[in-house]
Amino acid sequence: MEQIKRLKINNDLGLHGRAAARIVELAGQYSSRLFFKKEDHEVDGSSILSILTLACPKGTEIQAKAVGEDSAELMDRLTELFKQRFGEQK
């Protein structure tokens, strides 16, 4: 099963190290594979460094893709993490 969704980065610091770490931690709880794509560049969502190569400041929209049996639940929780600004106040 595959889930694809566009997500917007709303926290002031953009997609930085702590935010990427939260994503990787979440992805590690599922058997599905997670990928992010910005323009033509697609990266593995289970790697902090790969996520950081996307260079996503506040306001950037990226495509998230989860592939696997539990991809729907992973995408739901990922969407919520983005909505909560990765747990940051701003």
C-alpha positions in Angstrom: 0.0 0.0 0.0 1.2 3.5 -0.8 0.2 6.9 0.7 1.3 10.2 -0.8 0.6 13.6 0.7 1.8 17.2 0.4 2.9 18.7 3.7 3.8 22.2 4.6 6.5 23.2 7.0 5.1 25.8 9.4 7.6 26.0 12.2 9.9 29.1 12.3 13.1 27.1 12.1 12.0 25.0 9.1 13.0 21.4 8.7 16.1 21.4 11.0 18.0 18.7 12.9 15.6 18.2 15.8 12.6 18.1 13.5 14.3 15.6 11.2 15.1 13.5 14.3 11.5 13.5 15.3 10.5 12.3 11.8 13.1 9.5 11.8 12.0 8.4 15.3 8.4 8.2 14.1 9.4 6.4 10.9 11.3 3.8 12.9 8.1 2.8 14.7 6.6 1.4 11.4 7.6 -1.3 8.9 6.6 1.0 6.0 9.3 3.0 4.2 9.1 6.8 4.2 10.4 9.1 1.5 10.3 12.9 1.0 10.5 14.8 -2.2 11.2 18.4 -2.9 11.2 19.4 -6.6 13.2 16.6 -8.3 15.1 15.5 -5.1 13.7 12.4 -3.3 15.3 11.2 0.0 14.9 8.4 2.5 12.8 9.5 5.4 14.6 7.3 7.8 17.8 9.3 7.6 18.3 12.6 9.4 21.1 13.7 7.0 19.1 12.8 3.9 16.1 14.8 5.2 18.3 17.8 5.9 19.7 17.8 2.3 16.2 19.0 1.2 17.0 22.4 2.8 13.4 23.3 3.7 12.8 26.6 5.4 9.4 27.7 6.9 6.7 27.7 4.2 8.2 25.0 2.1 5.9 22.3 0.8 7.2 18.8 0.3 5.8 15.5 -0.8 5.7 12.6 1.7 5.4 9.1 0.5 4.9 6.0 2.8 5.1 2.6 1.2 4.0 -0.6 3.1 1.3 -2.3 5.1 1.1 0.3 7.8 1.6 3.3 5.5 -1.8 4.9 6.3 -1.2 5.0 10.0 2.4 6.3 9.5 1.1 9.1 7.2 -1.6 10.1 9.7 0.9 10.4 12.5 3.4 12.2 10.2 0.7 14.7 9.2 -0.1 15.4 12.8 3.6 15.9 13.6 3.8 18.5 10.8 0.6 20.2 12.0 2.1 20.4 15.6 5.2 22.0 14.2 7.4 19.1 15.4 6.5 20.0 19.0 7.9 23.5 18.7 6.2 26.7 19.9 6.8 28.7 16.8 
